[in-house]
């Protein structure tokens, strides 16, 4: 089993989404002899944003790209290869201002490539990263689950399904800005959810 852990918090330490993601990974490693894990921390190693020069590089035929364009496309290629090689993806995804982090958005932009991770058909788009298990640990300062303010969850669900990742389990760590007591209760509930998923 190849496990890919993506931490998308802007925090290099003290992130609840990263903590719970690591907890999930550790349980997977303990339960699967010989499993390996590749960890990509998008705060420690931020991926470049999708800008005009990147779009030009991506839409230039490979044999006509400049050295600079080829190097830029290679950065995205490396992320795509990681995802393709993974059997299980564990995503730490905190909510920032009701959405995903800029770090995660850059990763999404890098791995969404027509003809590689999805394709358009006469019946609509088809995700090409099928057959993988995904766990998402999402932390929030407020209580947003099942509320109109949760615009992050629909985005995550839609994007992952778009590229073929439909076998997804979510762990919510909410109320982290509601004071120590509520935060501790929500952390305990999240940890119990992990135990339930990986019993």
C-alpha positions in Angstrom: 0.0 0.0 0.0 1.3 3.4 -1.0 0.0 6.2 1.1 0.2 9.9 0.1 -0.3 12.5 2.9 -1.0 16.1 1.9 -0.9 18.7 4.6 -2.4 22.0 3.3 -2.4 24.1 6.5 -0.4 27.3 6.4 0.9 26.3 9.9 4.2 24.3 10.0 3.2 23.2 13.5 0.1 23.1 15.7 -2.3 22.3 12.9 -5.2 20.1 13.8 -5.9 19.0 10.3 -2.3 17.8 10.0 -2.4 16.1 13.4 -5.5 14.1 12.5 -4.2 13.3 9.0 -1.0 12.0 10.6 -3.1 10.0 13.1 -4.9 8.4 10.1 -1.7 7.6 8.4 -0.1 6.1 11.5 -3.1 3.7 11.9 -2.9 2.7 8.2 0.8 2.0 8.6 0.1 -0.1 11.7 -2.6 -2.1 10.0 -0.8 -2.7 6.7 2.6 -4.3 6.9 4.9 -3.1 4.2 2.9 0.1 3.6 4.8 3.2 2.7 4.0 6.9 3.1 5.0 10.0 1.2 4.3 13.2 3.0 4.0 16.5 1.1 3.7 19.6 3.3 2.4 22.5 1.2 3.4 25.1 3.8 7.0 23.9 4.0 7.1 23.4 0.2 4.5 25.6 -1.4 3.6 24.9 -4.9 3.5 27.7 -7.5 0.2 29.3 -8.3 -1.5 28.8 -11.6 -0.5 32.0 -13.5 -0.3 33.2 -17.1 3.1 31.8 -17.7 2.1 28.4 -16.3 -0.9 28.3 -18.5 1.2 29.1 -21.5 3.7 26.3 -20.6 0.9 23.8 -20.1 -0.7 24.6 -23.5 2.6 24.6 -25.4 3.4 21.2 -27.0 6.1 19.4 -25.0 8.6 19.5 -27.9 8.2 23.2 -28.3 8.5 24.3 -24.6 11.4 26.4 -23.5 13.6 25.1 -20.7 11.8 27.3 -18.3 8.4 26.1 -19.4 9.5 22.5 -19.3 10.8 23.0 -15.7 7.5 24.5 -14.6 5.4 21.7 -16.1 7.7 19.2 -14.5 6.7 20.6 -11.1 3.0 19.7 -11.8 4.0 16.4 -13.3 5.7 15.4 -10.1 2.5 16.0 -8.1 0.4 14.1 -10.6 2.8 11.2 -10.4 2.6 11.1 -6.6 -1.2 10.9 -6.8 -1.2 8.3 -9.5 1.2 6.1 -7.5 -0.9 6.4 -4.3 -3.4 3.7 -3.2 -4.6 5.9 -0.3 -4.6 9.7 -0.1 -4.9 11.4 3.3 -5.6 15.1 3.0 -5.3 17.6 5.8 -7.5 20.4 4.7 -8.4 23.2 7.2 -11.1 25.7 6.4 -9.9 29.3 5.9 -12.5 32.0 5.4 -15.1 29.4 4.5 -13.0 27.7 1.8 -9.9 25.7 1.2 -6.4 27.1 1.7 -4.5 28.8 -1.1 -1.9 26.0 -0.6 -4.5 23.3 -1.4 -5.9 25.3 -4.3 -2.5 25.4 -5.9 -2.2 21.6 -5.4 -5.7 21.1 -6.9 -4.7 23.3 -9.9 -1.5 21.2 -10.4 -3.2 17.8 -10.4 -6.2 18.6 -12.4 -5.0 18.0 -16.0 -7.3 17.2 -18.9 -6.4 13.9 -20.5 -4.3 12.8 -17.5 -6.4 13.0 -14.3 -9.8 13.7 -16.0 -11.1 13.8 -19.6 -14.2 15.1 -21.3 -16.5 12.7 -23.0 -19.8 12.9 -24.8 -21.5 12.2 -21.5 -19.5 14.8 -19.6 -16.3 14.8 -17.6 -14.8 11.5 -16.4 -12.3 11.3 -13.6 -9.3 9.1 -14.3 -7.9 8.6 -10.7 -10.4 5.9 -9.8 -9.9 3.1 -7.4 -8.2 5.0 -4.6 -9.3 5.5 -1.0 -9.3 9.1 0.3 -9.5 10.4 3.9 -10.0 14.1 4.5 -9.3 15.7 7.9 -10.8 19.2 7.9 -10.5 21.6 10.9 -12.5 24.8 11.4 -12.5 27.6 13.9 -16.3 27.6 13.9 -19.1 25.1 13.7 -19.9 24.8 10.0 -20.8 21.2 9.3 -24.2 20.9 7.6 -24.6 24.7 7.7 -24.9 27.2 4.8 -21.5 28.6 5.9 -19.8 25.3 4.9 -18.7 26.1 1.3 -15.5 24.1 1.8 -17.1 20.6 1.9 -19.0 20.9 -1.4 -15.8 22.2 -3.1 -13.7 19.3 -1.7 -16.4 16.7 -2.6 -16.9 18.1 -6.1 -13.3 18.5 -7.0 -12.2 15.0 -5.7 -15.1 13.4 -7.6 -14.2 15.3 -10.8 -10.8 13.6 -10.9 -12.3 10.2 -10.0 -11.8 10.2 -6.2 -15.2 9.2 -5.0 -14.4 6.8 -2.1 -13.9 9.5 0.5 -14.2 9.6 4.2 -14.3 12.9 6.1 -13.2 13.7 9.6 -14.4 17.1 10.9 -12.5 19.0 13.7 -14.8 21.9 14.4 -15.1 24.6 17.0 -11.4 25.2 17.4 -12.0 28.9 18.0 -14.8 28.4 20.5 -12.5 28.1 23.6 -10.5 25.3 25.2 -13.5 23.2 26.4 -15.3 23.0 23.0 -12.0 22.6 21.1 -11.1 19.7 23.3 -14.5 18.1 22.9 -14.3 18.4 19.1 -10.8 17.0 19.0 -11.9 14.0 21.0 -14.9 13.5 18.6 -12.6 13.7 15.6 -10.2 11.1 17.2 -13.1 8.8 17.9 -14.2 9.2 14.3 -10.7 8.1 13.1 -10.9 5.1 15.5 -14.3 4.2 14.0 -13.1 4.5 10.4 -9.9 2.4 10.9 -11.1 -0.1 13.6 
